[in-house]
């Protein structure tokens, strides 16, 4: 039988839970606060503080009071033995709250202390290591975060938590990839792949670990610009995610199993589904399959909206949205749809405005996108300003290389040889520090372009053949089409119409497949001249018409884009966005809104028809009245 002290405590607790489940949160909080009136023992007091902190965080906006209760729970529970559930949950939740309030300097010492105290408890020790590593990763202290995950790998191995050991190992690989430690990540990925392939325990865990491993392997290849090499891994990943998404696949809790040390997942399977779409979009973009990129982006955004409509509203979904939209902006610029690119850039800005932390982390990429748009609009001063802003804000070596390559094109087009010469060392493909195959190939292309502008045609051909060799090796279709059309232009300048035709024809075919409107415009202009040189007026007229069509499409889009309010983004380098931002609307929502508009239009048409019908009835009644009264018709009586 419970003591009188237990009785009143359990009664208040029962009442509080009853009020919580019936959504009477104020009464629930009052019941829990009443516990303190009875001067409870430390265990009861600490647990009640934790419960109040969690309730206030979940159901109210009073984070200050929640924080006070959580701090008290942590303070009281530290000295109580055999009190792990309250002690470590309090440490974890209050540290998470500090991080949300941008006070990670307060979170880290609490987590370090909790990690130290939890070595006997495998679940909490692993969970707290993951959490502390996450904070260091957010602060871009990747070395310390990676070191912590390494401790987790060893601890899980000693504790016979084989599944969690692989999770720690894969998480460490992920951080090394983010930190661009390519040489360090390769052996660890190989080790993780071996452990996954030889997994003997739960097949559900094996498939889950396999998806995590394959996502990292695909990202590893894509970061290296190896678009062709990644295809087998990407195909495996797509097959694995379909297996996991089947209705017969168990819940995440079943995947984790009953071992307390293995009760972790990287992310829920619904989010993994979005990740696979995202890396597929990234692959399609790099390979030059713009239609595929758009199709998978629409599917991914629809999945994100579905998750946001439910209970799954984690911040990572906004990151996925942002990355998908960034890829789509580049896709629109390639296909010559600048006005749509502007709309999507505005959506990127809208998401960043709602999430300041995302704006801070994605600003270099956003300036890069705006610079690419400005360059496509021939606003070269604005493009230069955006690229230099991106360089100033970024710490990413690959983004620096990409920005410098585009700056070089700006200087080439502006005949600014002094600035270009100052930049050449940073984009020399022979000494480029980038690990990316595609960026090195692009650097050869820019060198070929420079030689072409300087009429050093043999040198230009040499650089462009190197670009073609590298681009063909990894199916970099857009770079291939650009190199072919430039080679065609060089041969035309040299008067070699046959070689020019041999270059431009496949360039046009490949550009049509992408589709890259700018390369098609360029290629059609060359074809027009080639057919004239060959005395083929029929094909010359066809090429002329083609060139005219591409020109008109691009000019129309150019004018439309320049008139849009979002065009003002090209002048933004700091502070508030210079445009009125609209809430983000995903393509499925846009489709739904379009259907609503159609339904409204249909209703308006129905009302108009009804009004017409009513008017006709009135006319008919008037006619009948006149027929009954011949005098009204002006007839003789």
Secondary structure, DSSP 8 states (H G I E B T S, - for coil): ---HHHHHHHHHHHHHHHHHHTT-HHHHHHHHHHGGGG---HHHHHHHHHHHHHHHHHH-S-HHHHHHHHHHHHHHHTT-TT-HHHHHHHHHHHHHHHHHTT-HHHHHHHHHHHHHHTTT-HHHHHHHHHHHHHHHHHTT-HHHHHHHHHHHHHHHHHTT-HHHHHHHHHHHHHHHHHTT-HHHHHHHHHHHHHHHHT--S-HHHHHHHHHHHHHHHHHHHHHTT-TTTTHHHHHHHHHHHHHHTSTTS--HHHHH-S-GGG---SS-HHHHHHHHHHHHHHHHHHHT-HHHHHHHHHHHHHHHHHHHHTT---THHHHHHHHHHHHHHHHHHHTT-HHHHHHHHHHHHHHHHH-HHHHHHHHHHHHHHHHHHHHHTT-HHHHHHHHHHHHHH---HHHHHHHHHHHHHHHHHTT-HHHHHHHGGGG-TTT-----HHHHHHHHHHHHHHHHHTT-HHHHHHHHHHHHHHHHHTT-HHHHHHHHHHHHHHHHHTT-HHHHHHHHHHHHHHHHHHT-HHHHHHHHHHHHHHHHHTT-HHHHHHHHHHHHHHHHHHHHHHHHHHHSGGGGGGG--SSS-SS-------HHHHHHHHHHHHHHHHHHHHHHHHHHHHHHHHHHHHHHHHHH-GGGGT---
